[in-house]
């Protein structure tokens, strides 16, 4: 049984962050045994899930030498890292769009790819990551923008590991449901590409959690903890 099938049988929603990049061919399996799973995604992040508490130290040592951000699933490894004094930078709920039907998007809105010309504006307004990372995401050609009167009003894309994110509506355009419209369009784009739309949402981000629920995304039982 291959790893994607094994994880899907265990808990498809909780392990979508490993399953999806494996299916896309952008993840390298470093460990796959009865004790757990460790993958490296696009030479940008790691994802780990450990099932045997006796093997937590082995996986922790493997992650300790890794300089890239690490997504750790709930379980023995997470508890081991917390007991060792490691502090997660993000505590996330995974939300997955499991339906096959596209979402409704207002046809009067102009939604288009993000261009290099948008770079400075996006770097200025998206402050949840380092500017170098944001530039990389813009140049990855995976981002969409929403225009109002010829001006970029909102943008979003995919993170390097494959999760939807980087959603930002510029202040002067908020409270007009543009974020909902843009994410709907992005979900539709991923469906057209044969991908499963999913995202990591900080547990305390009630607005984003409400948006995912409104759009019909389903929340995984397990949480994911990011360590940088």
PyMOL commands that place a pseudoatom at each C-alpha (Angstrom):
pseudoatom trace, name=CA, resn=UNK, resi=1, chain=A, elem=C, hetatm=0, pos=[0.000, 0.000, 0.000]
pseudoatom trace, name=CA, resn=UNK, resi=2, chain=A, elem=C, hetatm=0, pos=[1.457, 3.357, -0.972]
pseudoatom trace, name=CA, resn=UNK, resi=3, chain=A, elem=C, hetatm=0, pos=[1.722, 6.209, 1.515]
pseudoatom trace, name=CA, resn=UNK, resi=4, chain=A, elem=C, hetatm=0, pos=[-1.120, 8.313, 0.103]
pseudoatom trace, name=CA, resn=UNK, resi=5, chain=A, elem=C, hetatm=0, pos=[-3.524, 5.376, 0.311]
pseudoatom trace, name=CA, resn=UNK, resi=6, chain=A, elem=C, hetatm=0, pos=[-2.383, 4.511, 3.832]
pseudoatom trace, name=CA, resn=UNK, resi=7, chain=A, elem=C, hetatm=0, pos=[-2.836, 8.056, 5.117]
pseudoatom trace, name=CA, resn=UNK, resi=8, chain=A, elem=C, hetatm=0, pos=[-6.175, 8.470, 3.347]
pseudoatom trace, name=CA, resn=UNK, resi=9, chain=A, elem=C, hetatm=0, pos=[-7.484, 5.343, 5.067]
pseudoatom trace, name=CA, resn=UNK, resi=10, chain=A, elem=C, hetatm=0, pos=[-6.222, 6.560, 8.438]
pseudoatom trace, name=CA, resn=UNK, resi=11, chain=A, elem=C, hetatm=0, pos=[-7.656, 10.096, 8.259]
pseudoatom trace, name=CA, resn=UNK, resi=12, chain=A, elem=C, hetatm=0, pos=[-7.915, 11.761, 4.853]
pseudoatom trace, name=CA, resn=UNK, resi=13, chain=A, elem=C, hetatm=0, pos=[-8.761, 15.245, 6.120]
pseudoatom trace, name=CA, resn=UNK, resi=14, chain=A, elem=C, hetatm=0, pos=[-6.074, 15.342, 8.796]
pseudoatom trace, name=CA, resn=UNK, resi=15, chain=A, elem=C, hetatm=0, pos=[-3.320, 14.188, 6.449]
pseudoatom trace, name=CA, resn=UNK, resi=16, chain=A, elem=C, hetatm=0, pos=[-4.332, 16.144, 3.347]
pseudoatom trace, name=CA, resn=UNK, resi=17, chain=A, elem=C, hetatm=0, pos=[-1.214, 18.321, 3.774]
pseudoatom trace, name=CA, resn=UNK, resi=18, chain=A, elem=C, hetatm=0, pos=[0.909, 15.219, 3.126]
pseudoatom trace, name=CA, resn=UNK, resi=19, chain=A, elem=C, hetatm=0, pos=[-1.395, 13.440, 0.679]
pseudoatom trace, name=CA, resn=UNK, resi=20, chain=A, elem=C, hetatm=0, pos=[-1.829, 16.381, -1.702]
pseudoatom trace, name=CA, resn=UNK, resi=21, chain=A, elem=C, hetatm=0, pos=[1.876, 17.176, -2.306]
pseudoatom trace, name=CA, resn=UNK, resi=22, chain=A, elem=C, hetatm=0, pos=[2.619, 13.468, -2.703]
pseudoatom trace, name=CA, resn=UNK, resi=23, chain=A, elem=C, hetatm=0, pos=[-0.050, 13.232, -5.397]
pseudoatom trace, name=CA, resn=UNK, resi=24, chain=A, elem=C, hetatm=0, pos=[1.347, 16.346, -7.087]
pseudoatom trace, name=CA, resn=UNK, resi=25, chain=A, elem=C, hetatm=0, pos=[4.809, 14.792, -7.089]
pseudoatom trace, name=CA, resn=UNK, resi=26, chain=A, elem=C, hetatm=0, pos=[6.399, 17.641, -5.121]
pseudoatom trace, name=CA, resn=UNK, resi=27, chain=A, elem=C, hetatm=0, pos=[7.078, 15.755, -1.866]
pseudoatom trace, name=CA, resn=UNK, resi=28, chain=A, elem=C, hetatm=0, pos=[9.987, 13.470, -1.033]
pseudoatom trace, name=CA, resn=UNK, resi=29, chain=A, elem=C, hetatm=0, pos=[9.355, 10.645, 1.436]
pseudoatom trace, name=CA, resn=UNK, resi=30, chain=A, elem=C, hetatm=0, pos=[12.127, 10.597, 4.036]
pseudoatom trace, name=CA, resn=UNK, resi=31, chain=A, elem=C, hetatm=0, pos=[10.532, 8.142, 6.481]
pseudoatom trace, name=CA, resn=UNK, resi=32, chain=A, elem=C, hetatm=0, pos=[7.560, 5.837, 5.976]
pseudoatom trace, name=CA, resn=UNK, resi=33, chain=A, elem=C, hetatm=0, pos=[7.280, 3.039, 8.497]
pseudoatom trace, name=CA, resn=UNK, resi=34, chain=A, elem=C, hetatm=0, pos=[4.973, 1.820, 11.247]
pseudoatom trace, name=CA, resn=UNK, resi=35, chain=A, elem=C, hetatm=0, pos=[6.290, 4.480, 13.629]
pseudoatom trace, name=CA, resn=UNK, resi=36, chain=A, elem=C, hetatm=0, pos=[5.413, 7.458, 11.466]
pseudoatom trace, name=CA, resn=UNK, resi=37, chain=A, elem=C, hetatm=0, pos=[5.876, 9.554, 8.365]
pseudoatom trace, name=CA, resn=UNK, resi=38, chain=A, elem=C, hetatm=0, pos=[8.267, 12.349, 7.465]
pseudoatom trace, name=CA, resn=UNK, resi=39, chain=A, elem=C, hetatm=0, pos=[8.225, 14.148, 4.111]
pseudoatom trace, name=CA, resn=UNK, resi=40, chain=A, elem=C, hetatm=0, pos=[9.997, 17.139, 2.616]
pseudoatom trace, name=CA, resn=UNK, resi=41, chain=A, elem=C, hetatm=0, pos=[7.841, 19.289, 0.351]
pseudoatom trace, name=CA, resn=UNK, resi=42, chain=A, elem=C, hetatm=0, pos=[9.353, 21.320, -2.503]
pseudoatom trace, name=CA, resn=UNK, resi=43, chain=A, elem=C, hetatm=0, pos=[12.573, 21.760, -0.528]
pseudoatom trace, name=CA, resn=UNK, resi=44, chain=A, elem=C, hetatm=0, pos=[10.571, 24.370, 1.397]
pseudoatom trace, name=CA, resn=UNK, resi=45, chain=A, elem=C, hetatm=0, pos=[8.878, 22.637, 4.350]
pseudoatom trace, name=CA, resn=UNK, resi=46, chain=A, elem=C, hetatm=0, pos=[8.686, 19.357, 6.257]
pseudoatom trace, name=CA, resn=UNK, resi=47, chain=A, elem=C, hetatm=0, pos=[5.588, 17.508, 7.461]
pseudoatom trace, name=CA, resn=UNK, resi=48, chain=A, elem=C, hetatm=0, pos=[5.643, 14.808, 10.131]
pseudoatom trace, name=CA, resn=UNK, resi=49, chain=A, elem=C, hetatm=0, pos=[3.152, 12.478, 11.774]
pseudoatom trace, name=CA, resn=UNK, resi=50, chain=A, elem=C, hetatm=0, pos=[4.310, 10.003, 14.419]
pseudoatom trace, name=CA, resn=UNK, resi=51, chain=A, elem=C, hetatm=0, pos=[2.208, 7.123, 15.736]
pseudoatom trace, name=CA, resn=UNK, resi=52, chain=A, elem=C, hetatm=0, pos=[4.655, 5.389, 18.115]
pseudoatom trace, name=CA, resn=UNK, resi=53, chain=A, elem=C, hetatm=0, pos=[5.705, 7.375, 21.190]
pseudoatom trace, name=CA, resn=UNK, resi=54, chain=A, elem=C, hetatm=0, pos=[8.856, 5.268, 21.522]
pseudoatom trace, name=CA, resn=UNK, resi=55, chain=A, elem=C, hetatm=0, pos=[10.076, 6.661, 18.193]
pseudoatom trace, name=CA, resn=UNK, resi=56, chain=A, elem=C, hetatm=0, pos=[9.429, 10.347, 18.905]
pseudoatom trace, name=CA, resn=UNK, resi=57, chain=A, elem=C, hetatm=0, pos=[13.063, 11.084, 19.684]
pseudoatom trace, name=CA, resn=UNK, resi=58, chain=A, elem=C, hetatm=0, pos=[14.180, 9.608, 16.349]
pseudoatom trace, name=CA, resn=UNK, resi=59, chain=A, elem=C, hetatm=0, pos=[11.842, 11.865, 14.411]
pseudoatom trace, name=CA, resn=UNK, resi=60, chain=A, elem=C, hetatm=0, pos=[12.694, 14.864, 16.584]
pseudoatom trace, name=CA, resn=UNK, resi=61, chain=A, elem=C, hetatm=0, pos=[16.395, 14.424, 15.799]
pseudoatom trace, name=CA, resn=UNK, resi=62, chain=A, elem=C, hetatm=0, pos=[15.632, 14.265, 12.089]
pseudoatom trace, name=CA, resn=UNK, resi=63, chain=A, elem=C, hetatm=0, pos=[13.647, 17.493, 12.304]
pseudoatom trace, name=CA, resn=UNK, resi=64, chain=A, elem=C, hetatm=0, pos=[16.185, 19.215, 14.533]
pseudoatom trace, name=CA, resn=UNK, resi=65, chain=A, elem=C, hetatm=0, pos=[18.779, 19.178, 11.763]
pseudoatom trace, name=CA, resn=UNK, resi=66, chain=A, elem=C, hetatm=0, pos=[16.281, 20.576, 9.261]
pseudoatom trace, name=CA, resn=UNK, resi=67, chain=A, elem=C, hetatm=0, pos=[16.391, 24.338, 8.793]
pseudoatom trace, name=CA, resn=UNK, resi=68, chain=A, elem=C, hetatm=0, pos=[13.051, 24.611, 6.986]
pseudoatom trace, name=CA, resn=UNK, resi=69, chain=A, elem=C, hetatm=0, pos=[9.615, 25.182, 8.593]
pseudoatom trace, name=CA, resn=UNK, resi=70, chain=A, elem=C, hetatm=0, pos=[8.075, 22.009, 9.988]
pseudoatom trace, name=CA, resn=UNK, resi=71, chain=A, elem=C, hetatm=0, pos=[4.416, 20.989, 10.217]
pseudoatom trace, name=CA, resn=UNK, resi=72, chain=A, elem=C, hetatm=0, pos=[3.891, 18.494, 13.045]
pseudoatom trace, name=CA, resn=UNK, resi=73, chain=A, elem=C, hetatm=0, pos=[0.623, 16.637, 13.460]
pseudoatom trace, name=CA, resn=UNK, resi=74, chain=A, elem=C, hetatm=0, pos=[-0.975, 15.980, 16.815]
pseudoatom trace, name=CA, resn=UNK, resi=75, chain=A, elem=C, hetatm=0, pos=[0.439, 12.885, 18.459]
pseudoatom trace, name=CA, resn=UNK, resi=76, chain=A, elem=C, hetatm=0, pos=[3.532, 11.645, 20.281]
pseudoatom trace, name=CA, resn=UNK, resi=77, chain=A, elem=C, hetatm=0, pos=[6.032, 13.781, 18.355]
pseudoatom trace, name=CA, resn=UNK, resi=78, chain=A, elem=C, hetatm=0, pos=[4.175, 16.995, 19.101]
pseudoatom trace, name=CA, resn=UNK, resi=79, chain=A, elem=C, hetatm=0, pos=[4.036, 16.187, 22.804]
pseudoatom trace, name=CA, resn=UNK, resi=80, chain=A, elem=C, hetatm=0, pos=[7.728, 15.293, 22.800]
pseudoatom trace, name=CA, resn=UNK, resi=81, chain=A, elem=C, hetatm=0, pos=[8.674, 18.615, 21.205]
pseudoatom trace, name=CA, resn=UNK, resi=82, chain=A, elem=C, hetatm=0, pos=[6.508, 20.566, 23.637]
pseudoatom trace, name=CA, resn=UNK, resi=83, chain=A, elem=C, hetatm=0, pos=[8.043, 18.697, 26.577]
pseudoatom trace, name=CA, resn=UNK, resi=84, chain=A, elem=C, hetatm=0, pos=[11.496, 19.596, 25.246]
pseudoatom trace, name=CA, resn=UNK, resi=85, chain=A, elem=C, hetatm=0, pos=[10.572, 23.262, 25.346]
pseudoatom trace, name=CA, resn=UNK, resi=86, chain=A, elem=C, hetatm=0, pos=[9.952, 23.878, 21.653]
pseudoatom trace, name=CA, resn=UNK, resi=87, chain=A, elem=C, hetatm=0, pos=[7.356, 26.558, 20.963]
pseudoatom trace, name=CA, resn=UNK, resi=88, chain=A, elem=C, hetatm=0, pos=[5.121, 26.321, 17.891]
pseudoatom trace, name=CA, resn=UNK, resi=89, chain=A, elem=C, hetatm=0, pos=[4.857, 29.477, 15.820]
pseudoatom trace, name=CA, resn=UNK, resi=90, chain=A, elem=C, hetatm=0, pos=[1.406, 28.535, 14.507]
pseudoatom trace, name=CA, resn=UNK, resi=91, chain=A, elem=C, hetatm=0, pos=[-1.390, 26.300, 15.768]
pseudoatom trace, name=CA, resn=UNK, resi=92, chain=A, elem=C, hetatm=0, pos=[-3.641, 25.473, 12.855]
pseudoatom trace, name=CA, resn=UNK, resi=93, chain=A, elem=C, hetatm=0, pos=[-6.912, 23.843, 11.921]
pseudoatom trace, name=CA, resn=UNK, resi=94, chain=A, elem=C, hetatm=0, pos=[-6.883, 22.136, 8.530]
pseudoatom trace, name=CA, resn=UNK, resi=95, chain=A, elem=C, hetatm=0, pos=[-9.907, 22.912, 6.360]
pseudoatom trace, name=CA, resn=UNK, resi=96, chain=A, elem=C, hetatm=0, pos=[-10.587, 20.916, 3.190]
pseudoatom trace, name=CA, resn=UNK, resi=97, chain=A, elem=C, hetatm=0, pos=[-12.986, 21.540, 0.311]
pseudoatom trace, name=CA, resn=UNK, resi=98, chain=A, elem=C, hetatm=0, pos=[-14.251, 18.005, -0.266]
pseudoatom trace, name=CA, resn=UNK, resi=99, chain=A, elem=C, hetatm=0, pos=[-17.005, 18.791, -2.782]
pseudoatom trace, name=CA, resn=UNK, resi=100, chain=A, elem=C, hetatm=0, pos=[-16.481, 18.505, -6.525]
pseudoatom trace, name=CA, resn=UNK, resi=101, chain=A, elem=C, hetatm=0, pos=[-18.854, 21.303, -7.543]
pseudoatom trace, name=CA, resn=UNK, resi=102, chain=A, elem=C, hetatm=0, pos=[-17.434, 24.784, -8.202]
pseudoatom trace, name=CA, resn=UNK, resi=103, chain=A, elem=C, hetatm=0, pos=[-18.565, 27.680, -6.050]
pseudoatom trace, name=CA, resn=UNK, resi=104, chain=A, elem=C, hetatm=0, pos=[-20.566, 30.658, -7.265]
pseudoatom trace, name=CA, resn=UNK, resi=105, chain=A, elem=C, hetatm=0, pos=[-18.498, 33.727, -8.140]
pseudoatom trace, name=CA, resn=UNK, resi=106, chain=A, elem=C, hetatm=0, pos=[-19.914, 37.108, -9.135]
pseudoatom trace, name=CA, resn=UNK, resi=107, chain=A, elem=C, hetatm=0, pos=[-19.296, 37.277, -12.920]
pseudoatom trace, name=CA, resn=UNK, resi=108, chain=A, elem=C, hetatm=0, pos=[-19.062, 41.068, -12.738]
pseudoatom trace, name=CA, resn=UNK, resi=109, chain=A, elem=C, hetatm=0, pos=[-15.876, 40.926, -10.663]
pseudoatom trace, name=CA, resn=UNK, resi=110, chain=A, elem=C, hetatm=0, pos=[-12.518, 41.053, -12.407]
pseudoatom trace, name=CA, resn=UNK, resi=111, chain=A, elem=C, hetatm=0, pos=[-10.394, 38.219, -11.043]
pseudoatom trace, name=CA, resn=UNK, resi=112, chain=A, elem=C, hetatm=0, pos=[-7.082, 37.684, -12.797]
pseudoatom trace, name=CA, resn=UNK, resi=113, chain=A, elem=C, hetatm=0, pos=[-3.574, 36.275, -12.249]
pseudoatom trace, name=CA, resn=UNK, resi=114, chain=A, elem=C, hetatm=0, pos=[-1.203, 38.298, -10.116]
pseudoatom trace, name=CA, resn=UNK, resi=115, chain=A, elem=C, hetatm=0, pos=[1.608, 39.865, -12.126]
pseudoatom trace, name=CA, resn=UNK, resi=116, chain=A, elem=C, hetatm=0, pos=[5.133, 40.989, -11.366]
pseudoatom trace, name=CA, resn=UNK, resi=117, chain=A, elem=C, hetatm=0, pos=[3.811, 44.559, -11.497]
pseudoatom trace, name=CA, resn=UNK, resi=118, chain=A, elem=C, hetatm=0, pos=[1.714, 43.771, -8.396]
pseudoatom trace, name=CA, resn=UNK, resi=119, chain=A, elem=C, hetatm=0, pos=[4.747, 42.692, -6.387]
pseudoatom trace, name=CA, resn=UNK, resi=120, chain=A, elem=C, hetatm=0, pos=[5.457, 45.865, -4.415]
pseudoatom trace, name=CA, resn=UNK, resi=121, chain=A, elem=C, hetatm=0, pos=[1.831, 46.358, -3.421]
pseudoatom trace, name=CA, resn=UNK, resi=122, chain=A, elem=C, hetatm=0, pos=[1.474, 42.753, -2.257]
pseudoatom trace, name=CA, resn=UNK, resi=123, chain=A, elem=C, hetatm=0, pos=[4.715, 42.819, -0.253]
pseudoatom trace, name=CA, resn=UNK, resi=124, chain=A, elem=C, hetatm=0, pos=[3.583, 46.056, 1.391]
pseudoatom trace, name=CA, resn=UNK, resi=125, chain=A, elem=C, hetatm=0, pos=[0.176, 44.753, 2.431]
pseudoatom trace, name=CA, resn=UNK, resi=126, chain=A, elem=C, hetatm=0, pos=[0.901, 41.103, 3.284]
pseudoatom trace, name=CA, resn=UNK, resi=127, chain=A, elem=C, hetatm=0, pos=[2.799, 41.294, 6.565]
pseudoatom trace, name=CA, resn=UNK, resi=128, chain=A, elem=C, hetatm=0, pos=[2.339, 37.743, 7.872]
pseudoatom trace, name=CA, resn=UNK, resi=129, chain=A, elem=C, hetatm=0, pos=[5.534, 36.445, 6.233]
pseudoatom trace, name=CA, resn=UNK, resi=130, chain=A, elem=C, hetatm=0, pos=[8.987, 37.627, 5.269]
pseudoatom trace, name=CA, resn=UNK, resi=131, chain=A, elem=C, hetatm=0, pos=[9.084, 39.820, 2.131]
pseudoatom trace, name=CA, resn=UNK, resi=132, chain=A, elem=C, hetatm=0, pos=[11.409, 37.320, 0.409]
pseudoatom trace, name=CA, resn=UNK, resi=133, chain=A, elem=C, hetatm=0, pos=[8.815, 34.565, 0.877]
pseudoatom trace, name=CA, resn=UNK, resi=134, chain=A, elem=C, hetatm=0, pos=[6.005, 36.756, -0.433]
pseudoatom trace, name=CA, resn=UNK, resi=135, chain=A, elem=C, hetatm=0, pos=[8.085, 37.646, -3.490]
pseudoatom trace, name=CA, resn=UNK, resi=136, chain=A, elem=C, hetatm=0, pos=[8.674, 33.949, -4.125]
pseudoatom trace, name=CA, resn=UNK, resi=137, chain=A, elem=C, hetatm=0, pos=[4.946, 33.261, -3.959]
pseudoatom trace, name=CA, resn=UNK, resi=138, chain=A, elem=C, hetatm=0, pos=[4.156, 36.076, -6.382]
pseudoatom trace, name=CA, resn=UNK, resi=139, chain=A, elem=C, hetatm=0, pos=[6.771, 34.772, -8.808]
pseudoatom trace, name=CA, resn=UNK, resi=140, chain=A, elem=C, hetatm=0, pos=[5.461, 31.206, -8.490]
pseudoatom trace, name=CA, resn=UNK, resi=141, chain=A, elem=C, hetatm=0, pos=[2.528, 32.235, -10.700]
pseudoatom trace, name=CA, resn=UNK, resi=142, chain=A, elem=C, hetatm=0, pos=[0.046, 30.587, -8.366]
pseudoatom trace, name=CA, resn=UNK, resi=143, chain=A, elem=C, hetatm=0, pos=[-1.655, 33.752, -7.110]
pseudoatom trace, name=CA, resn=UNK, resi=144, chain=A, elem=C, hetatm=0, pos=[-4.904, 35.430, -8.108]
pseudoatom trace, name=CA, resn=UNK, resi=145, chain=A, elem=C, hetatm=0, pos=[-5.912, 39.047, -7.690]
pseudoatom trace, name=CA, resn=UNK, resi=146, chain=A, elem=C, hetatm=0, pos=[-9.248, 40.847, -7.632]
pseudoatom trace, name=CA, resn=UNK, resi=147, chain=A, elem=C, hetatm=0, pos=[-9.479, 44.278, -9.235]
pseudoatom trace, name=CA, resn=UNK, resi=148, chain=A, elem=C, hetatm=0, pos=[-11.852, 47.125, -8.437]
pseudoatom trace, name=CA, resn=UNK, resi=149, chain=A, elem=C, hetatm=0, pos=[-11.826, 50.074, -10.853]
pseudoatom trace, name=CA, resn=UNK, resi=150, chain=A, elem=C, hetatm=0, pos=[-8.477, 48.988, -12.250]
pseudoatom trace, name=CA, resn=UNK, resi=151, chain=A, elem=C, hetatm=0, pos=[-6.801, 48.694, -8.846]
pseudoatom trace, name=CA, resn=UNK, resi=152, chain=A, elem=C, hetatm=0, pos=[-5.765, 45.492, -7.066]
pseudoatom trace, name=CA, resn=UNK, resi=153, chain=A, elem=C, hetatm=0, pos=[-8.180, 45.167, -4.141]
pseudoatom trace, name=CA, resn=UNK, resi=154, chain=A, elem=C, hetatm=0, pos=[-7.443, 41.645, -2.900]
pseudoatom trace, name=CA, resn=UNK, resi=155, chain=A, elem=C, hetatm=0, pos=[-5.085, 38.749, -3.543]
pseudoatom trace, name=CA, resn=UNK, resi=156, chain=A, elem=C, hetatm=0, pos=[-4.428, 35.168, -2.481]
pseudoatom trace, name=CA, resn=UNK, resi=157, chain=A, elem=C, hetatm=0, pos=[-2.437, 32.125, -3.543]
pseudoatom trace, name=CA, resn=UNK, resi=158, chain=A, elem=C, hetatm=0, pos=[-0.886, 28.879, -2.362]
pseudoatom trace, name=CA, resn=UNK, resi=159, chain=A, elem=C, hetatm=0, pos=[1.854, 28.504, 0.184]
pseudoatom trace, name=CA, resn=UNK, resi=160, chain=A, elem=C, hetatm=0, pos=[5.022, 26.666, -0.794]
pseudoatom trace, name=CA, resn=UNK, resi=161, chain=A, elem=C, hetatm=0, pos=[3.732, 23.427, 0.735]
pseudoatom trace, name=CA, resn=UNK, resi=162, chain=A, elem=C, hetatm=0, pos=[0.495, 23.632, -1.258]
pseudoatom trace, name=CA, resn=UNK, resi=163, chain=A, elem=C, hetatm=0, pos=[-2.057, 25.046, 1.177]
pseudoatom trace, name=CA, resn=UNK, resi=164, chain=A, elem=C, hetatm=0, pos=[-4.253, 27.936, 0.085]
pseudoatom trace, name=CA, resn=UNK, resi=165, chain=A, elem=C, hetatm=0, pos=[-3.386, 31.154, 1.848]
pseudoatom trace, name=CA, resn=UNK, resi=166, chain=A, elem=C, hetatm=0, pos=[-1.943, 34.656, 1.637]
pseudoatom trace, name=CA, resn=UNK, resi=167, chain=A, elem=C, hetatm=0, pos=[-5.497, 35.998, 1.443]
pseudoatom trace, name=CA, resn=UNK, resi=168, chain=A, elem=C, hetatm=0, pos=[-5.538, 39.739, 1.941]
pseudoatom trace, name=CA, resn=UNK, resi=169, chain=A, elem=C, hetatm=0, pos=[-8.164, 42.365, 1.187]
pseudoatom trace, name=CA, resn=UNK, resi=170, chain=A, elem=C, hetatm=0, pos=[-6.780, 45.887, 1.177]
pseudoatom trace, name=CA, resn=UNK, resi=171, chain=A, elem=C, hetatm=0, pos=[-8.276, 48.039, 3.956]
pseudoatom trace, name=CA, resn=UNK, resi=172, chain=A, elem=C, hetatm=0, pos=[-10.309, 50.355, 1.733]
pseudoatom trace, name=CA, resn=UNK, resi=173, chain=A, elem=C, hetatm=0, pos=[-12.078, 47.396, 0.105]
pseudoatom trace, name=CA, resn=UNK, resi=174, chain=A, elem=C, hetatm=0, pos=[-13.074, 45.422, 3.192]
pseudoatom trace, name=CA, resn=UNK, resi=175, chain=A, elem=C, hetatm=0, pos=[-16.624, 44.538, 4.296]
pseudoatom trace, name=CA, resn=UNK, resi=176, chain=A, elem=C, hetatm=0, pos=[-17.644, 43.893, 0.698]
pseudoatom trace, name=CA, resn=UNK, resi=177, chain=A, elem=C, hetatm=0, pos=[-17.270, 40.069, 0.762]
pseudoatom trace, name=CA, resn=UNK, resi=178, chain=A, elem=C, hetatm=0, pos=[-14.355, 40.266, -1.664]
pseudoatom trace, name=CA, resn=UNK, resi=179, chain=A, elem=C, hetatm=0, pos=[-12.336, 37.724, 0.325]
pseudoatom trace, name=CA, resn=UNK, resi=180, chain=A, elem=C, hetatm=0, pos=[-15.164, 35.221, 0.003]
pseudoatom trace, name=CA, resn=UNK, resi=181, chain=A, elem=C, hetatm=0, pos=[-15.439, 35.847, -3.734]
pseudoatom trace, name=CA, resn=UNK, resi=182, chain=A, elem=C, hetatm=0, pos=[-11.705, 35.543, -4.309]
pseudoatom trace, name=CA, resn=UNK, resi=183, chain=A, elem=C, hetatm=0, pos=[-11.327, 32.351, -2.297]
pseudoatom trace, name=CA, resn=UNK, resi=184, chain=A, elem=C, hetatm=0, pos=[-14.307, 30.870, -4.141]
pseudoatom trace, name=CA, resn=UNK, resi=185, chain=A, elem=C, hetatm=0, pos=[-12.569, 31.640, -7.431]
pseudoatom trace, name=CA, resn=UNK, resi=186, chain=A, elem=C, hetatm=0, pos=[-9.340, 30.138, -6.149]
pseudoatom trace, name=CA, resn=UNK, resi=187, chain=A, elem=C, hetatm=0, pos=[-11.083, 26.946, -5.050]
pseudoatom trace, name=CA, resn=UNK, resi=188, chain=A, elem=C, hetatm=0, pos=[-12.632, 26.691, -8.518]
pseudoatom trace, name=CA, resn=UNK, resi=189, chain=A, elem=C, hetatm=0, pos=[-9.207, 27.133, -10.107]
pseudoatom trace, name=CA, resn=UNK, resi=190, chain=A, elem=C, hetatm=0, pos=[-7.753, 24.315, -8.015]
pseudoatom trace, name=CA, resn=UNK, resi=191, chain=A, elem=C, hetatm=0, pos=[-10.671, 22.051, -8.900]
pseudoatom trace, name=CA, resn=UNK, resi=192, chain=A, elem=C, hetatm=0, pos=[-10.014, 22.742, -12.598]
pseudoatom trace, name=CA, resn=UNK, resi=193, chain=A, elem=C, hetatm=0, pos=[-6.396, 21.718, -12.017]
pseudoatom trace, name=CA, resn=UNK, resi=194, chain=A, elem=C, hetatm=0, pos=[-7.477, 18.440, -10.411]
pseudoatom trace, name=CA, resn=UNK, resi=195, chain=A, elem=C, hetatm=0, pos=[-6.268, 19.520, -6.964]
pseudoatom trace, name=CA, resn=UNK, resi=196, chain=A, elem=C, hetatm=0, pos=[-7.940, 19.318, -3.565]
pseudoatom trace, name=CA, resn=UNK, resi=197, chain=A, elem=C, hetatm=0, pos=[-8.273, 22.816, -2.065]
pseudoatom trace, name=CA, resn=UNK, resi=198, chain=A, elem=C, hetatm=0, pos=[-7.234, 22.977, 1.576]
pseudoatom trace, name=CA, resn=UNK, resi=199, chain=A, elem=C, hetatm=0, pos=[-5.822, 25.520, 3.975]
pseudoatom trace, name=CA, resn=UNK, resi=200, chain=A, elem=C, hetatm=0, pos=[-4.282, 25.877, 7.421]
pseudoatom trace, name=CA, resn=UNK, resi=201, chain=A, elem=C, hetatm=0, pos=[-6.125, 28.370, 9.625]
pseudoatom trace, name=CA, resn=UNK, resi=202, chain=A, elem=C, hetatm=0, pos=[-4.799, 29.626, 12.928]
pseudoatom trace, name=CA, resn=UNK, resi=203, chain=A, elem=C, hetatm=0, pos=[-7.028, 28.385, 15.742]
pseudoatom trace, name=CA, resn=UNK, resi=204, chain=A, elem=C, hetatm=0, pos=[-7.570, 31.951, 16.970]
pseudoatom trace, name=CA, resn=UNK, resi=205, chain=A, elem=C, hetatm=0, pos=[-8.506, 33.364, 13.547]
pseudoatom trace, name=CA, resn=UNK, resi=206, chain=A, elem=C, hetatm=0, pos=[-12.258, 33.277, 14.026]
pseudoatom trace, name=CA, resn=UNK, resi=207, chain=A, elem=C, hetatm=0, pos=[-12.966, 35.338, 10.901]
pseudoatom trace, name=CA, resn=UNK, resi=208, chain=A, elem=C, hetatm=0, pos=[-11.093, 32.923, 8.640]
pseudoatom trace, name=CA, resn=UNK, resi=209, chain=A, elem=C, hetatm=0, pos=[-12.606, 29.879, 10.334]
pseudoatom trace, name=CA, resn=UNK, resi=210, chain=A, elem=C, hetatm=0, pos=[-16.063, 31.353, 9.737]
pseudoatom trace, name=CA, resn=UNK, resi=211, chain=A, elem=C, hetatm=0, pos=[-15.214, 32.004, 6.078]
pseudoatom trace, name=CA, resn=UNK, resi=212, chain=A, elem=C, hetatm=0, pos=[-14.037, 28.424, 5.507]
pseudoatom trace, name=CA, resn=UNK, resi=213, chain=A, elem=C, hetatm=0, pos=[-17.194, 27.097, 7.119]
pseudoatom trace, name=CA, resn=UNK, resi=214, chain=A, elem=C, hetatm=0, pos=[-19.349, 29.402, 4.974]
pseudoatom trace, name=CA, resn=UNK, resi=215, chain=A, elem=C, hetatm=0, pos=[-17.629, 28.178, 1.803]
pseudoatom trace, name=CA, resn=UNK, resi=216, chain=A, elem=C, hetatm=0, pos=[-18.305, 24.564, 2.766]
pseudoatom trace, name=CA, resn=UNK, resi=217, chain=A, elem=C, hetatm=0, pos=[-14.819, 23.463, 3.767]
pseudoatom trace, name=CA, resn=UNK, resi=218, chain=A, elem=C, hetatm=0, pos=[-14.686, 20.603, 6.265]
pseudoatom trace, name=CA, resn=UNK, resi=219, chain=A, elem=C, hetatm=0, pos=[-12.437, 20.797, 9.327]
pseudoatom trace, name=CA, resn=UNK, resi=220, chain=A, elem=C, hetatm=0, pos=[-10.030, 17.956, 10.109]
pseudoatom trace, name=CA, resn=UNK, resi=221, chain=A, elem=C, hetatm=0, pos=[-10.086, 16.371, 13.562]
pseudoatom trace, name=CA, resn=UNK, resi=222, chain=A, elem=C, hetatm=0, pos=[-6.346, 16.763, 14.070]
pseudoatom trace, name=CA, resn=UNK, resi=223, chain=A, elem=C, hetatm=0, pos=[-4.581, 20.085, 14.369]
pseudoatom trace, name=CA, resn=UNK, resi=224, chain=A, elem=C, hetatm=0, pos=[-1.213, 20.915, 12.823]
pseudoatom trace, name=CA, resn=UNK, resi=225, chain=A, elem=C, hetatm=0, pos=[1.519, 22.773, 14.694]
pseudoatom trace, name=CA, resn=UNK, resi=226, chain=A, elem=C, hetatm=0, pos=[4.161, 24.713, 12.798]
pseudoatom trace, name=CA, resn=UNK, resi=227, chain=A, elem=C, hetatm=0, pos=[7.699, 25.074, 14.108]
pseudoatom trace, name=CA, resn=UNK, resi=228, chain=A, elem=C, hetatm=0, pos=[10.131, 27.459, 12.407]
for i in range(1, 228): cmd.bond("trace and resi %d" % i, "trace and resi %d" % (i + 1))
show_as sticks, trace
zoom trace
